[in-house]
Amino acid sequence: MSLSNQRVVGGEELGAADSDTNFYAARLAGVNQDHVVLTTTDIVNANGVILVRKGVRIDSNIAERILRHKLIKPLEEQVAVADGLNGQRLAERFACLHEKYPDLGHLHDRLGSIALCNELSVKSEFHTMLWQKLTVLEHELPSEFEKGLFCAGLAALLARELKLSHQDIQSAFLAGLTHDAGLLHIDPAILNKNGPLTPPEWRAIQSHVITGRMLLDHLPGVSSAAADAVMQHHERCDGTGYPVGTGEDQLGLLGQVVAIADSVQAIRVRQFEKLGRNLYDTLPYLNLNAYTHFYSVFQAMVSVLKRSGLSQTLVDAYGGVATMGLRLQQRGESLQEAVGYLQAMVDSLETSNIRSCGQHVLRSARRVQTMMVSSGLVRIELTTWLGSLAQEPDESVLAELNEIDLMQNELRWQIRNLLRAFGEFYDLECKDDSCGALALHAERLEDCLKAAG
């Protein structure tokens, strides 16, 4: 098993920088500060040279030696991490997670799935290598480990909501837990970078789904459904996801279960934490993306949230209804302008000789444009009404303004994601001046995004 960094789009393999570099060695050296990490066999490079003898503790110097070589066998098969995670400790981590995010704990408690998380943790019979990966993930990338816990519980709950078999519930739990474990094999300099990623760096990030699938494929007793779900958790029904950009008819159910759990977690933790919003407040986002995942999965997620006992959080983040109305009006007008540039981008792409990445951008641009128009957020009537609140503030509309704010935030994120995909397309497929008009449309779209704040 070679855990290299690569991306597949429309059948093309796109290599990422330093694909043969074993960044996992550096992660093990980090873990070695708190857990003893020993080699269990002689570590040999591709030329048959022994790099590290059996029984040696992996510190930063040993890791640096391993980093310079391609190995015959995967490093994770040749080391052991002492005092790592096990089923009981995993259950304890879930209890801590539910305490940290009370709304998540309330949801699981209300729907009777705390016991499910405990059972799936304590009774798990994971392979030693999988416990090793989870231990390293918790130590080196704690936020990603927390995300895995969050998604594993939600994925198991959704699988139960969908009336799947116990085996599928177990697979959903495992896939949710490990869906980002592949990040351990990516250059830490990329993961820790402040500022926008370059297209090659973004392709390296995308490779984590391939690495994660290879990890599960390699382990005995792991279902192919769990491995497929890890591979597909960034795929979308309209073909705008990665690494393949495949459509709904080629996707598996569990991959979409993990995908929607991953999306809800990202919104709850990255966007809501500072404002005090809870999981129920993700409903406007979900409604905008009703057909992004399998509709049955969307319905299951909505059903779970509506039965959670949680309710909408009213947030006045702008200093009153009048100020909030004006701010949302300005943002709405910027989004109105963006629709025109999206149409121009679609028209240009449809008449251009584009390959796989260009097709991905075209699908994404169509999707964002459709989402913006169908949402009603760019209607002149709405922006006019928002502006009128400056003269006649009405406190009774705060709930509606909160929903508009959340939906506008989602549209801004969708445009930002589209522009990132465009940057990758431009880097790979625009080697001359043939994409000049497209680049201009993208610049104008970026200006609208900046104006939208």
N, C-alpha and C positions, 0 to 999 in steps of 0.2 A: 504494500500500500504506500503510494507516494503522495504525501499531503502537500501538493504544490499549489501555487496561486494561479488560477486561471478562470476565465469566464467563457461561457458558451452563449451566443446570441444568434438565434435563427440558424443553428447548425455550425456557426463559426466558433473556434476556440481562440480566445484573445488572451495572450500571455500577459502576466503582470510582472513587475520588476522583482528581481531576486527570488524567482520561483523555487530555486534549489536551497535557499537559505533556511536553516532549521531554527526558526525563532522560538520554537517551543523550548529549546535548551535554555534560553535566557529566562523564560517563565519558570522553569524548574529551579534555576539558580535563585530566583526571587523567593520561591516557596521554601527553599532550603534554609532560609533565615529563621523560619518557625517550625518547619517539619523536616525531619531527616530524609534526604533524597539520595538513595544509593543506587549505583548501577548493579544490575542483577546478572550481567554477563559482560564479557569483553565487548566494547563498542568498536566496531571496525568500519573504516570508510570504504568507498566504492572500489578502491584499489587494493583492498585487503590489508591495509595497514591498521594496526591496533592503535586507537586514539586514547582510549581510557580502559583501564583494567577493571575487572569485576570487583565489586565491593568498595568502590571509590565514591565519596560524597561529592555531589555536583555543586560546586560553588561557581562564582563568576568567572574564575580563571578557566575552569574545566568547560564551562559553557562557551566561552570565547573560542576555545580550541575546537569544540564540536561545530560551532557556527561556521567555521571556515571550510567544512567538508560536507560532502554528500554521503549519507550512510547506506550501508547494505540493507539494514532493517530499520523500521521506524523507531525513533528514540523512545517513544512511550512504551514500547514492548521490552525495553532493556533497562528500565528503572522501576523502583518501588518508592512510594511516598508513605512514610510512617504516620500513624495517628490521623488518618484522613477521615473524610466523611463516610458515614454508613447510614443505614435506614433510620435508626433512632435519631441520629444527629440531624438528618434531613427533616424529619418531622418537627424537631425543635426549631429549625430554621423557618419552617412555615408558621409556627406559632409567633415567632419574632416578626415575621413579615406582616401578619394580620394585626399585630399590635402597632406596628409602624404606620400602617395604612388602615385606620379603623373602618373606613367604608368598605374596603375589601373584606376585612374580617366580618363585618356586619352582613355583607352579601352572602358569604359562605355559611355563616351561622343561620341566617334566615332560610336559606335553601337546603340546609342540612348537608353541606358538602365539606365541612371541616373534617368530619369523620372519614370522608372519602380521601382527602389529601393525606391524612394520617395513615390510613390503611395502605394506600399506594406507596407511601414512603417506607413505613416499617416493614412491609412484606415484600418490598422490592428485592429482587435477586440479581442486581446488576453485576456485570463482569468487573473484575478488579481494575481493569484499565479504565472503565467508565467512572468508577469512584475516583480514580486518580485524576481524570480530566476535570471532574466537578470540584475536587479539592483544589486543584491548581486554578480553576476559574474563579472560585470564591476568593482565593488569596490574591490573585493577580489582577482580576477584573471584577471586583465586587459588585459594581453596578450591573454588569451583564449577568452575574450569577443571580442577583436579586430579580432581574427581569425574567430569568429562567424560572424561578420559583413562582413569580406572579403569573406567567403564561401557563406553566404546568397546571396550576390549580384551576385557572379559567378554562383551559383546554379540556381538562378532565370533566369539569362541570358541563361544558357545552356538549361534549360527547355523550354524557349521560342524558342531557336535555334532548338530544337527537335520537335517544333510545338505541344507541349503538351497543354492541356486545361488550362484555367486560374486558376482553382482550383488546378491543379497539380503544376503550377508555384508558387502559394501561399504556397503549401505544401513543395516544394523544398526550398523556402525562409525560412520558419519556421524551417525546419529540419537543414538547414545550420546554422541558427542563434543559435540553441540550441544543436547542435550535441555534444558539450563538456560540457554541463551544469552538467552532472553527476559527473564531477571532483569535484564539490563542496561538495560531500559526501565522499570523499576519504581523508584519513589522511594527513594533511598538511605536516607532517614530511616526507612522501614519495614523495609528489609532489615537495618539496623543497630540496630534497636530492642532495648533490653534489657527483658525482661518479656513478658507475654502480648500477643498481637496482638488488636486489636479485630476484630469481624466484617468491617467494610469493609477493614481492612488485610489480613486473611487472604484476602479475595476478590481484592485487588490482587495478592497473591502468586500466587494460583491462575491469574491471567491470563497467567502466563509461558508456559504451554503453547500458548496461542492465538498469542501474539506469536512464539514459536519456530517454530510451523508456518508462519505468514505469511512469516517470513524465508526458509525453505526453499522454500516455494511460489513465491516471487518470483525464485528463481535458476534460470538455465538449466542443464540437465544433471542436476538433482537429481530422483531418483525420487519419485513420489507416496507410495511405501511408507515412505521415510525421513521425509517430512513428516508422514504419518499417525502414525508411531511416536512422534515428538516430541509431537504433540497428545495421544496416548493413553497416555503413559507413567505417568500417575497414575490411569488407569482400572483397574477391577477387575472380575473376571468376575461377581461377585454384584451389580454395580451400585452399589457403595459408593464408587467413585472420583469423580474430577472431570476435566474441567469439565462433562461431560454426564451422568455417572452411568449410562452405558449398560451393557448386559449382555453376556455372553460371545458371543452369536451375532452381535453387531455390532462386535466388536473384531478388529483385525488381529494376526497372529502377531508381527510385529516390534515392535509396541508393547508386547506382553507380555514379549518378550525384554529390551527396554530397561528395562521396569518391574522385573523381578526383579533385573537387574544393579544398578539404582539402589537397591533395597531392601538387597541384600547389601552394597553399598558403604557405605550409611548405618550399618548395624549394625557392620561391621568398623571403620570410622573413628571414629564417634561414641561407640560403646559399648565397643568392645574394646581400643582403643589403650592406655588407662591400665592395663588389667589383663593385658596381654600375650597376649590370646587371638588366634586366627588365623581365617582364612576357614573352616576346617573346623568351627569352633564355631558357625557360623551354621545348621548342620543342624537343631537343635531349633526354631529360628524358622521355617525352611522347612517342617518337618513340620507345625507348627501351621497354616501357611498353604498347605497342599497344593493347595487348590482356589481360592485367591485369584487365581492366574494360570492360564493354560492348563496343564492337567495335563502335557502333553507338555513344556512349558517347565520346569515344576517338576522333572520327571524328568531332563531334560537338565542342570539345575543340580546336582541331587543326584549324578548320574553323574560330572560333572566334578569335584566336590569329593571324592568317594570314590576317584577315580583320581589325585588330586593328589599323593599321597605325604605329605600333611599328616595330623595326628592330633589328637585332642581335647586341649585344654589344661586341666589340673586347677588350679583357682584356689581358694585358701583365703582369701577376702576378709573373713571374719567372725571369725577367731581360733579355729579348731578345729571339728571335726565337731559337738560338742555345741552350741556357740553358733550355728553355721550352721543346725542342725536347728531350734532354737528360733526363729531369725529367720524361716526359711522357713515354720514352722508359723504364726507370727503373721500373716505376709503371706497365707498360704493361707486363714486364717480370715476375714481382711478381704475376700478375693476371694469366699469363700463367701457373705458377707453381700451383696456387690455383685450376685450373681446374682439375688437377690430384687428389688433395686431395678431391675435391668435388665428383669425380667419385668413389674414395675409400669409401667415406661416404655413397654414394648411394648404392654401392655394399653391404656394411656391413648392412645397414638398411634393404635392401631387403631380406637378409637372416637371420634377427633377428626376435625374437618373440616380436614385438612392438605393443603397443596399440595406443590410439588416439593421444597423443602428439608425439609419434614416427612417426605416419603416417603424421602428420602435418610437421615435420622436413623433412621427405622423400620428400613430395611434394615440399617443399621450396627449398631443395637442387637440385632437378631436375630442378626446374624453374630457379634458379640462374645459374646453369651450362648451360642450354639451352640459356639463355639470353647472357651469356658471349661468347659462341661459335658463335651464330647467329649474334651477333653485329659486328664480325670481329675484335674486339679490341685485341684479343689474337693471331692473325695471326703473324707468324714470319716475313712475308713480311712487315707488318706495323711497328713492333718494329725496324726492320733493317732500314727502311726509316727514322724513328724518330731519330735514332742514327746518320744517315748520315747528319742531319741538323747541327751537331756540326762543321763539316768540310765545309759545303756549306749552310750557312743560307740563307733562302729565305723568305723575308718579306711577299710575296704574299700568304703564306700558314697560316698566323696567324688566319684567320677565321676557317680553318680546324682544327688547333691545339686547338682552343677554344672549338670546338665541341667535339673533342676527350677528352679534359680535363673534360668537363661536363659529358660525358658518363662514363668515368672512375670513376668519383665521385659517380655516381649512382650505378655502380657495387660494389664499396667499401661499400656503404650504404647497398646494398642488402646482402653482405656477413656478415656485422656487424649484420643485422637483423636476419639472419640465425643463427649466433652464439648465439644470445640472445634466440632464440627459442630452440636451442640445450641445453642451460643451463637449461631452464625450463623442457625440456624432461628428462634430466639427473637427475634433482632434484626429479621428480615425478616417473620415471619408472626404474631408474637404482639403485636398492637398494643393489646390490652385484657387483661382478667384471665382470659381463657379458658384460658390455659396455666399457671395457678397450680399445679395438681397436678403437671404435668410438671416445672415448675421445682423443685418440692420433691423429686421423685425424682432430678433431676439434682444437687441439693445433697447429698442423701444419698449418691449415687454418688461425688461428689467427696470427701466425708468418708471413704468407704471407701478411695479412692485415696490420700488423705493418710495414713491409718492403715497402708496397705500399704507406705509409705515409698518 
